[in-house]
Amino acid sequence: MATVPTAEIQSNHDTEYLFDNSGERAEARFRDLSALYDARTIHYLKQRGIEEGWSCLEVGGGGGSITSWLCARVGVAGSVLATE
């Protein structure tokens, strides 16, 4: 098994992120991803029985469309924490 020098690993982390979330096209990308996947994601979330008062964690919240849906679903008695 070959090892990779630490300096080479570090240089790989210095590259620009391919899908920059603050870039010009990020908003359009998030909108398109929502159009493609939100309906199915919401279907699965409804199957889990998420209701008012739940606490939810969304990892990779992207544009926030599912985060918004979760907030409306759990209401003021619940909580939602989203990370990106």
Secondary structure, DSSP 4 states (H G I P E B T S, - for coil): -----HHHHHHHHTSPPTT-TTSTTHHHHHHHHHHHHHHHHHHHHHHHT--TT-EEEEES-TTSHHHHHHHHHHTTTSEEEEE-
